[in-house]
Amino acid sequence: MTHRSARSSRAVVVGGGLAGVTAALRLADAGLDVTLLEGRPRLGGLAFSFRRGDLSVDNGQHVYLRCCTGYRWFLDRIEGSHLAPLQDRLDVPVLDVGRPAGPRLGRLRRTALPVPLHLAGGLAAYPHLSLTEKAGVARAALALGRLDPADPALDGIDFATWLHRHGQSPRTVEALWDLVGVATLNATAPNASMALAATVFKTGLLSDPGAADIGWAAVPLGDLHDTLARKALESAGVGIHVRTRVSSLTRTEDGRWSVGTDGERIDADTVVLAVPQGETHRLLPDGALGDPDRLLGLADAPILNVHVVYDRKVLRRPFFAALGSPVQWVFDRTGSSGLQGGGQYVAVSQSAAGDEIDLPVAELRRRYLPELERLLPAARGAGVQDFFVTRERNATFAPAPGVGRLRPGTRTRAPGLFLAGAWTATGWPATMEGAVRSGFGAAHGALQALGRPHEHPLQEAA
């Protein structure tokens, strides 16, 4: 049981995504009386599941890396780590179907050698780049290792410009840098801030030999981000109110906060706004940020997921990435979805999908079923039992050059009011890791302001 003082400070967290859940857990663990308000009927934000007939479907494919220490803390805290295991070692199958000589499978792997030697063997064996291109990658990686992602100058240039300056060919960008960068940044190299690209590649590839090992949920995301998160919150004493939309946020005469919903008003000493930037802009009191309209400059970037249920097994691997095809990444979702009867359910994850996000399902079907047959010979002649699409038009903020100056910190000018969300100034792109870290930051700021002694869960950020 959490010990609470005779007069517990009261906190309200607005938003039940990963940022809000993290902030609520941290505040409750420190002894605050916490209420969590979420407008949807569930927790989990944009990383959620829904039912489609007998299937449990994730709205999109979400993965994390071993270097995502914040999200790993979150999994531990909700007792879900065993349900989202990590690879023993980085191993990414990459299938190139654009070669005139025919399809070729390569792999991006690591060894247990120290950084940067851990990637040398895998790069040497990677068949999708020439010897000259591989040498160029090694030189660029060394230059990347010398960068400080927090340098504001890096945010002013795009990743493609930096890669070109460092001798990276268009093929190298396609077969390596964008292969990883599009999936993690939700933008191609010309549209990505170099500062955010440096964070991704320096942390994921050059910080520790195992940093880029990949993990993903073996169960529906809702089992983690809703069911287990709710259980952890309730065990910590957090009051959870779903289907509760916040309409106003005002100061009371005694200097506290009054949070207005459709049905009531809740007074609090501390408020954490953990909602998207547009909603935050709507709720912010006057003067809380120096230039609140900067939030409106944070554009959104979409992610498209194409879901196909076949009547037979067509994919032998848990996932793979593709080259020479519109398809980016393909995942086997059979086990986590609960599909029965010997068929297979695969999901195609398409980041930076602005050109496709609004296309009709029929057109996407005409585009992607032949591509999957080209990538997966076993799919040729297989029966398609279901085909559907999930679209997240506002999946992430667009990580364009200059985005850093638009992202606010967690603290506001209004005492007791803090911001959380992957779009805040975490230093990370819009990932589950960034969301959790923003929740840490908001709770840390709130507890400091209240004079509550606490330890930051990430030693590096303490």
Helices and strands as residue ranges (DSSP letters): E 10-14, H 18-29, E 33-37, E 49-52, E 55-58, E 63-65, H 69-77, G 81-83, E 91-96, E 104-109, G 117-119, H 120-125, H 131-145, H 152-155, H 159-165, H 170-172, I 173-177, H 178-185, G 189-191, H 194-206, E 214-216, H 221-222, I 223-228, H 229-235, E 239-241, E 246-251, E 257-261, E 265-268, E 270-273, H 277-283, G 292-297, E 300-310, E 319-323, E 329-332, H 334-337, E 344-351, H 361-375, G 377-379, E 384-397, G 403-406, E 417-419, H 432-449, G 459-461
